Amino acid sequence: MKNPTRAEKWLFTWGIAGGLIGALLSLLALLVFGVTAWTLAALLASGGLIAVAALAYPAKSGGGD
């Protein structure tokens, strides 16, 4: 497998960062608004962003089977 490009590293870094920021904001919204479909959807979306970034990067760099 080839080493990750600069763009792939950038997408991984900001995918994780964006996912964590989204998760924190979603948890804050959960505290403020309670459990609603929108707050749960936002939490799932940010978790999905982290999962995609974390799973895609090791596969590109040759590790993480």
Secondary structure, DSSP 8 states (H G I E B T S, - for coil): -----HHHHHHHHHHHHHHHHHHHHHHHHHHHH-S-HHHHHHHHHHHHHHHHHHHHHHHHHT---
